Amino acid sequence: MRAVEIVVLISIILGFALLLTLGYQYLVPADDIRALAKFYLLTTYFNPNYTYTAGATESVTAIVWDYRGLDTLFETTVFYIALAGCLILARGLYKEEKEASKPGSGLSVIVRSVTKITAPMIIAVGVSIALHGHLTPGGGFQGGATMAVLPLLIIVIFSLTPLIKRGFTPSRLAIIRGLALTGIGLVSIILAVIGLVLGINAYVFQSLPKPDAPLGFPSEVEGALMGGILWFFNLFESIAVVAAFTIAFIAILLIESKR
């Protein structure tokens, strides 16, 4: 090994040793739960004894889209602005869609057949993760990212042809993404707008009814927990993520084919 590599290796070992030594008290869970954590645990799941609740059994999703919903909205906006920037850099490549969609490429029949069988499973798992994000670990982004695996597999295994022939072009996917983001925005403000029209107090990003704001999304439907605003956010977020990642996959493929 060279002297530089030895120094780097020793530095890494010493760094881990220092982290374990100084960070031991933070790595070992405390015996008691902090007051803030207790508040989240007690109010996340819908309970008629609590005035303020998120109406969800999944605390992480409730915190992300309810307790700190505005922060998550800004993070989502930054993500899609970054994607828009990438697409602007790749502009002019979409004219090659017809050329990139020529038949005759792709992997073997066995791989294609297996993919056709697993495709519905990927969609089912992704939808389940997205729409049950207020009940179990997951959510719109995780579910959308899972479903985005399918178009990536299709591009790699079948080529770009199936997506293009079925109308999944970057322009149409951008429209779908835009509609999904519009859905997120509307869900964020719809109760506030209705409150203004009716003269009732309501808040932006309001989920369930509050003592001073009686408007709210349903906490449950036919006995099934909805988490108020959470279910709708997860739905639109999953659609936006699938469309965005698929656009990115197509753009990357067109960039590579141009080289």
Buried (B, 14 or more C-beta within 10 A) or exposed (E): EEEEEEEEEEEEEEEEEEEEEEEEEEEEEEEEEEEEEEBBEEBBBBEEEEEEBBBBBBBBBBBBBBBEBEEBBEEBEEBBEEBBEBBEEBEEBBEBBEEBBEEEEBBEEEBBEBBEEBBEEBBEBBBBBBBBBBBEEBBBBBBBBBBBBBBBBBBBBBBBBBBBEEEBBBEEBBEBBEEBBEBBEEBBBBBBEEBEEEEEBBBBBBBBBBEEBEBBBBBEEEEEBBBBBBBBBBBBBBBBBBBBBBBBBBBBBBBEEEE
